[in-house]
């Protein structure tokens, strides 16, 4: 019975996704443009319901990360273990990101998106793209000058650093701060319960988000950029097949099938929200389902949502080839190495929010002398691709977390290989 309940929730998540896509496409092509359709349904009901769900998720992120990470550091106790996990996690995230860019460049050079497309009109549009932070700013921004402001503003790297410090120090003074330890643990329990309640509205929120996206875009927007889209999507699939699965098997000797069976709900949420950060609560609950202890996942998942942007890196690699082809600018092997290095650094500290890839893309294009005006052509279809690459980002976060848990001998393999048995009320 519990298994059926679990499946029924997953079923409703997919139902919301599929019905949302169908509703959006039907409204775009078969419902005439009108105030009722555009103002009251697409930008009214769909927008309000979708954004309300996103705001509920975002409401959970900072306190959940703070309490989970603090209690995780507290439970780990040994600072040497924490440091080992941290270094291991960062190295794996950097490796997967660099691999993603290299893979994207390879695929894009074969397909050659952008050949025959003129970007002269796009250059006239002068898109407004924010500036990516410099490397030194990224490093300094890790350290919070005001932890309360960091919590209030959702500065995830700063929240991670502050939460780790709190957990480590409280763990070193257990007698004096036992009351505070209880506060952290009870706060973590509270946030997990709140997450379970919010996730009950997920199918409705997903339906509204997807309906609005497809109602606004339709399919016409995609046709001129088909080779670009195919290159990005092939890169995302290749990242899973060529990088993630071999990495998991080689480093852990685990069968990847249970992982991909249990990761589907998380990837669906990531696809629907296009936000790694907003999906953190769902990801943490699902890693529990995989037998990964919270003291590991509470550190690696929030960190991954901030620094692990494999899907974004793939988009940037393909975009570099696309813009170079469209403007007729040849690239050398040295340029490709520069792109790999720059895009890897750009992914560190890039907030896990919708559209951040376009900001860091301007930095990558500039690094090899390509005009940033080329981004204007990409902006029209970025929302759909952003959804797909966010799902890949999250899969990468979970795989690195699983590898960390296994190599630290913390993984409950019996739970990992078990069938889904969590009650529907506790699924998320």
N, C-alpha and C positions, 0 to 999 in steps of 0.2 A: 504493500500500500504506500509506504514511504517512497519507494522508487517511482511509483506512478505519479505521486505528487510532485516529485522533483522534475520528472519529465514534463508534467503539465505546465510548470512554470517556464521551463526552457521553451516549450511549445508556444506559449503566449508571447514570449520575447520575439521569437521568429515570426509569429503571426503579426505582431505589431510592425515588424520590419517589412514584411512582404506586403501587407495591406497598405502600409504607408507609401511604399513605392508605387503600387498600383493606383492608389487614390491620387497621388501627386501627378502621375503621368496622365491619368484620365482628365483631371482638372486642367492640366496644361493644354491638352490637345482638343478636348471635346466640350469643355465648358467655356462659353464666350467670355471674354474679358469684361468685367463689370465691377462696380463698386462693391457689390455683395461678395463676388469671388475674391477680388484682390485685397480690398480693405478689411472686410469683416471675417472672411474665412482664412485666407492665406496669411495675411499680416495681422489678423485678429485672433481667431480661435487657435489656429495652429501655432502661431508665434507665442502666444501667452502660455499655452499648455506646455510647449516644448521648452521655453525659457524658464518656466516655473520648475520643471523637473531638473533642468541644468543648474538652476540656482540652489535647489535642495541638495544636489550632489556637491556643488562647490561649497555650500555651507558646512558640509561634513569634512572636507579635505584637510584643512589646517588643524583643527582640534584632533581629528583622527590620527593624522601623521604625528603630531606632537605626543599624544598619549601613547600611541603604539610604539613609537621609536624610543621614548623615554623608558617605558616598561621593558622593551626589548633589550636595551642597554643595561637596564637594572638586572634583568634575568640572566644576561650573559655574564655579568660580574667581572670576568677576567678581561682587562683592557687589551691584553695581548691578542686574545681571540677576536675581539672587536676590530682591532687594527688589521689582523690577518684577513678577516672577512671583507673589510673595507677596501684594502689593496686589491684583493682577488676580484672583487666586484667591479671596481673601476677599470682594471686591466681588461676584463672580459667585455665591459661595455665599450671601451675604446676599440678593442679588436673587432667586435661585431660591426661597429659604425664604420671603421676604415674598410672592412671587407665589403660592406654594403655599397659604399661609394665606388670602390674598384669594380664590383660586379655590375653596377649601374652603368659605368663608363664603357665596360666591355659590351654589354647588351646594346647600349645606345649606338655604339660605333658600328654594330652589325645592322641594326634597323635604320639608322641615320634619320631620326625625326627632324623635321624642320627644313629638309631639302625641298626646294620649290616654293617655300612660303616666304612672302615678303613681309618684313616687319617695319617697313617705312611708316605705315599708318599707326602702328603701335608706338613708334618712337615719338609721334606727335602727341600722344595721350599723356605723356609724362606722369606715370602712376606715382602716387604718394606711398613710398615704402619707408618705414622707419629704419633708423640706423642700428646695425648690430653692435653690441658692446665689444670693445677691444679686449685682447687677451688679458692685459693687466687689470682691466675693470672687472672682468669675469672672476679672476682670482680674488681680488679684494672684496667683491660683492658676496663672496661666500661667508665672510665674517660679519655678523650683525653688529651694528653700532647701537641699535636700540631693538632688543628682542621683542618688545611689545609691538613696536611698529612693524617688525618683520612678520609677526603673527597676524596683525591686522591687515597688512597689505598682501599676504599670501606669498611672500618671498621664500620659495620652497627650499633652496639651498641653505639659506640662513636659518630657517625653521629646523632643518635637519641638524645643522651644527649645534644650535642651542639645545634641542631636545637630547642629542647625544651627550652633551656636557652635563645636562641635568641628570640624566639617567646614570652616567658614570659616577658623578660626585655623590648622588644619593646612595648608590650602591657601596661606596667607600665609607659612608657614615650611617650604617643601618640602625644603630641604637638611637642616635639622636634624631634621626629623621624617619622613624618608622611610620609616624602619622602621615607624613608626606608621601611615603612609599605607597601606603594604602590609598591615598588620594589619587595617585597616578594610576594604580591598578583599577580602582573603581571608575575613574574617568574613562579609562580604556573600555571597560565593560559597558558603560553608558553609551559611548560612541558606537560601539558595535551593535547594540540594541537599536539605536537610532538609525543606523545604516539599514538594518533589517526592515524597519518600518518604511523608510523612504523607498527602498527597492521594490516594494509592493506596487508602486505607481509606475514602475519601469516600462511595461508594455504600452501604456497610454502615452508616456513621454516620448518613447521611441517612435510610435506611430505619428505623433505630431511633428517631430523633428524631421523625419524622413519625408512625410507628406509635403511639408513646406519646401524642402530642398528640391524635390522633383517637380513640384508645381511651378516653381520659379524657373528652373533650368530646362526641363524637357530633355530632348535628345539633340536638338538642333545645335546647341552650343558645342557639343562634343565632336561633330563631324569634321571640321577643319583641323582638329587637333588629334585625330584618331591615332596616328603613328606615335605621337608623344604619349598618349594615354596607354597604348599597348606596351610601349617600352617601359613605362613606370610599373604597370601591373605585372608584366613579366619579371621585372626586377624584384618586386615584392615576393612573388611566388618562388623565384630562384633563391632569395635570401633564406627562406624556410628550408628549401630542399638542399641547397649547397652549403649553407653555413650552420643553421640552427640544429638540424637533425644530426649531421655528422658530429658536431661539437658535443651534443648531448650524449650520443652513443659512445664516443671516444673517451670523454671525461667521466662518465658515470656508469657506463655499461647498462643503462636502463632501457627498457622498451619504450619508445616514444608514443605509442598508441594511447595508453591511458592519459598521458598529458594532453594530447590533442582532443581527446574525447571530453575531458573536463575543462578545457580552456575555451570551448566554444561560447559559453555565455559571456565571458569576459571580452572576447574578441568582438562579439556582437554589440556590447555596450560601447566599446571603443569606437567601432565603426559608426554607430549612431550618434555619439556625442562629439566625435572628432577631437577629443581632449583626453590625453593621458592622465592629466591631473585630476579631472573630474571622475575618472574611472578607478582611482586608487581604492576607494572603499570596496568596490566590487572585486577588484583584483586581490586584495588582502583576504577577503572571505573565501575566495576560490583557492588561494594557496593553502589555506587551512584544510580545505577539502583534499588537497593533494598530499597531505602529510608533512607539510613544511612548517616548522615551528615559527611562531610569531616573532621570536627574538631575531630570526634571520630575515623573514619577509618584511618586517616593520622597518628594517634598514634598507634592504635592496630595492623594494618596490617604489617608495617615494624618491629614492635616489635615481632609479631608472626613469621615472616619469619626468625627471628634470634633465638628466644628462644623456640618456640613451634614446637617440632619435634615428634609428636605423631606417625607418620608412621615409623620414624626411631627407636623410642622406641620399637615398636612392633617387628621390625626386630631384634633388639638387644635381646629382651626377648626370641624369638624363637631361635636365634643363640646360646644363652647360653645353652639351652636344647640340641640343635643339637650337639654342640661341646662336652658337657658333655657325651652324649650318645655315640658319636663316639669314644671318648677316654676311655669310661668305668669309668668315674669319678662320683660318687654319689654326689648329692647336698641335703643339709638340708634346713629346713624352714628358718633358719638363713641366709643361702646363698641367698635364694629367696628375703628376705627383703633387703639384701645388694645390690642385683642387682637392685631392684626397686629404692632404694635411690641413688645409683651411676649413673644409667642411667638417672634419672631425673635431677641430677646435670650436667651430661655430655651434656644434651640437651641445657642447658643455655649457650649461647655464641657460639654454634656451627654454623658456617656460613651456610646460606641456599644455598649451592652450590652442584653440583653433587658429590656423593661419600663421603661426609663428615661423613656419618654413619659408614664407616669402620674405620675411625680414632678414633671416640669415642667408637666404639665397643672394641678396644684393651684395653681401660681403664676399661670397664665393665668386660671383661673376666678376666683381671688381678686381679680385686677386689675380685673374688672368687677362685683364684688360677687355673684358666683354661688356657691352653696354647694358646697364641695368634696365633701360627702357624695354628690353625684351621681355621683362616680367609681365608687361601689360597683356601680352597674348596668353600668358599662362593663367592669369588671375581669374578668367572667366570659368575655368573648369577646376580650379584648385579645390573648391569645397568637396567635390566628390572624391578626388584623389586624396585629399586630406583625411577623409573618413577611412579610406582603405589603408593608408600608411600608418594611421594611428593604431589600427588593429595589429599591424606588424610590430610597431613599437612595443605594444603591450605583450605580445607573444615573446618578444626578445627579453623583456623584463622578467617574465615568469620563468623562462628557460635558464637565464643567468641565476635567478633565485634558487631554482631547483638544483643546479650544479653546485652552488655554494652550500646548500643544505646537505647534499650527498657527500661532497668532499670534506665537509666538517663533521661527518658521521651524525648528523642531526635529523636526517630524513626518516620518516616512518614509512618504510617501503610497503608494509602491509596495507596501510591506508592509501598509498599511491596506486597500488594495483587493484584496490577494491572497487566494486561497483558503486555508483552513486547511491547513497543511502540517507542523505540528510533530509530532514523534514522540510516541507515547503515553507513553513514559517521561519525557518532558520537558514534558508538557502543563501541569502545574501545578507 
